Amino acid sequence: MRLSDVLPVLESIAPLRLAEGWDNVGLLVGDPAAEIRAALLCIDYTPGVAAEAREKGVDLVYSYHPPIFEAMKRVVSPGPIFEAIRDGIAIYSPHTALDVAEGGTNDFLADILGLGRGLPARRPMRAPGAKFGPAPEGESLGLGRIGALEAEAPREELLERIKRGLGIEALLVAGPTTGMVRTVAASAGAAGAMVEDALGQGAELYLTGEMRHHDALRAAKLGMTVVCALHSNSERAVLPRIRERIAGALPGLSVFVSGADRDPFVVR
């Protein structure tokens, strides 16, 4: 199939109109007329992922974070973008469009927490599965998810649930680590600043990738449990779900989740 056959499927999963205005999403490298036989999914297009793409012989890399973000004045060797162009590897990035989209990054985090799939709503949002954060005009969506669990749950249980769901062994936690919670919120990546939205809407536990020191102190002082998984750890576990959706819509395309893609930080 051609790349032009694949692009509508990728956009149906994460409509580009949902992306933040500052973001750089969609097809970043590649020829829509090129033949595509295999795709590789990752969070970051690192040298390790680029080597894996060449080893697997893929024609398309679905890189959640855009490897081209600000204006580039040169595309020369050595360099990952030059090498992708040279090797005929297309690069597509959904980033915040996938965060906002139904079934995307933040819905995945909400599923881990155990939030129901209530109807999307704008602020104020109290129903299970409600969404919080800014949204494009006319869209009842946002960069985060907030809602009430079906029943109160122990914080200890939720922390273990998060580790299992994200496939990681450790979390950074500020604030209470014991006691029961009912209202929880989540927003993937560098969404620490959205803690004010979560606090304002009564969240007792907030799951994200990373948060500034003083924001975590403030939230903890107010009795919120802040859970930071590290930036890309809060995003990576959604990739198998996206792989299934792409493969289901395009049965002629081989789709892989990168084994080389990982968060740059490790816990020793």
N, C-alpha and C positions, 0 to 999 in steps of 0.2 A: 504494500500500500504506500501511498505518498504521504508526506508530512501534512499536506493540506487535508487529508482524510482524518488525521489524528487530532489536529488542532481543535475542531469543534467538540470533540469528546472531552478534551482537557478543559475547555472553557465551560462546558456544561457542568463539570464537577466543581469548578471554582470560577464563576462568572467574573471576568476582569473588571466589570463596572463596580464590583464591590470593594475593590482595592482602595487603600488610602491614596489621597492625591499626591503625596510625596513619594509613593512607591514606584518601582520600575518592574512591571509584571508583563507576562506574555512571552512571545517568542523573542529571544534576545540574540540568538545566533542561529543561522540556518536558512535553507532555501525551501519554501513550501512545496516546490515541485520535486524535491529529493525523495528517493525511495527510503522507506523506513521499515526495518525488519525486527528491531529489538530496541527496548528502552530500559534505562536504568534510573531508579528513583533514589534521591538523596536529599539531605538537608543542605549541605555545603559542598560546592564543587571544588574540593581540595585536590592537590596533586595526587594523593592516594586514590581518590575517586576517579580522577581523570585516567590514571593508569588502569584501574579496574574496568573502566568503560572501554578502553582500547583492548584489554585482554578478553573481555566478553564479546567484543565486536559489535557494540551497540551503535545505533545511529542517532539516538536521541537521549539526552540526559534531562530528567525532570528534577531540577534543583530548586527546592523550596525557597532558599535565600537567593536573590539575584546576584550572580557573580559579576554582572555589570550594573553598577548602581549610580555612580556619578559619571559625568562626561569623561570619555577617554580620548586623549589626544594622539595616542600611538597604539597600534596593535602589532607588536613585533615579537620575534623569537629571541630568547625563550619566554614563554608566557602561556597560561592555560587557554586564553581566548584565541590567540594565534594558532595554537596547536589544535584546538577544536575545529576551527575553520579549515586548517590544513587537512585534518583527518576526516572532514565531512561529518562532524558530530554536531547536531543541532542542540541548543540549550533552551529550555522553557522554564520559566519561574512563575509560580502562583502567589507566593508570599501572603500578604494580608488578604488577598481575595479568598484564599483557602481558610484563613482564620475566621472570616465572616460567614463563609458559605455554610448552608445546611449540610451536615454530614462531614464537615471539615475539621480542622485542628481543634477548635474550641468545643465543638460538639463531642469530639472524642474524649477530651478532658472531662466534660460533663458526664459522659457515660461512665468513665472511671469512678467519678465521685458518687454515681448512683442517682443523678438527677433524672427526673422524668422528662419526656419529650412533649412538654406543654406547647401551646401556641406561642409563636414569637410575639413579643410586645415591646413597645417603647417604654421609656421611663414614665412613672415609677414602675418597677417590675418586681412582682412578688410571686407570680405563679411558677410552679416547677418548670424548669427548662427555659425560663425567660432569659432574654439576652440584654446585656448592658454595654454601654460604651457608645461612641459616635457611630452613625450609619449614614450611607448615601441617602440623598433626598428621595423620599418615597419608599425606601426599604425599611421594613421593621426588623432590622438586624443590627448587630453590633460586634465589636471586637471581643467581647467577653460573654460569659454565661453565668447566670445567677438563678438560684431557686431553692425551694425547700425539699429536703429529702422526704420520702414517704413516712419515715419514722426517725426519731432522734438516733444518732449513732455515736459511739465512743470515738473520741479523737484518735486514740491509739489504733482503732480498727481502720479509720480512714487513712491514716498514714501508711499502714501496711497495704491497703488497697491501692493507694497511689503508686507505691514501689512496685507492686506486682503488675499493675496496668502499664506502667512506663518501662518495665523491664530493667530497673535500676536497683542498686543495693543501699543507697543512702540519700537522704534529703537534708536540706538546710531548713530548720524550723525555728521560728521566733514566736514568742507568746505561749499561751497555755498548750500543754501536750496531753492533758488529761481532762476528763469531763465530757459531757454530751454536747453535740451540736445538731442543729436542724437546717439552718440556712447556710449554703456554701456557694462559692463563686470560683471561677477559673478564667484565666486568659494566658495564652501561651507566649513564650519568648520574653522579650524585655518589656513586660507589661506591669512593672512595679508601680508606675505612676497611676495606674488605674485602681490602685488600692482605695483611693478616696471615693470612687464610684461604689466599690464594694462595701466600704464602711457606711456610706450614706444610705445604702439600701439594706443594711442590717446583716450583712454576711458575718458569720462567726468563724469561718475558715476560708482562706483565699489561696488558691493554687496558681502559681505562675512559674516562670523560668528564673527570673532574677529581679532583685529589688534593691534600691539604695538603702544604705545603713540607717539613715534617719527616718525614712519612710517605714522601715521595719520596726524601729523603736516606737514610733508613734502608734502604729497599728497594734503592737503588742501591749502598749500601755492602755489602749482602749479595750483590751480583752480579745482581740482577734488572733487566731492562729494563722501565721503566714508560713506557707510551704513553698520553698524554692527548689526546683528540681535541677537547676542549671539550664542555661538558655535553650540549647538545642535538644536536651533531654526531654523538655516539655513538648517538643514538636515531633521528634523522630518516630515515636510509636504509632503515629497515624499512617505512616507510609504503607504498611501491609494492607490496610483498608483501602487506600487509594490504588494500590497495585491491583487489588481484586476488582475494583470498579473499572479501571482502564482495561484490564484483561477481559472482563466480562463484556464490555462494549466493543472490543476489537480483538476477536478470537484469533485473528491471523498475526497478531503482534506478540512477540515474546517480551515479557515484562519482569524485570528483576528489581529487588530492593538491595541497595548497596550494602556490602559487608565491610567496606573500608570507611564508611561514613561514621563519625563518632564525635562526641563533644570534645573540645580541646582540653577541658579540665578533667582530671581524674582525682578521686579521693583515695589517699594513701592511709 
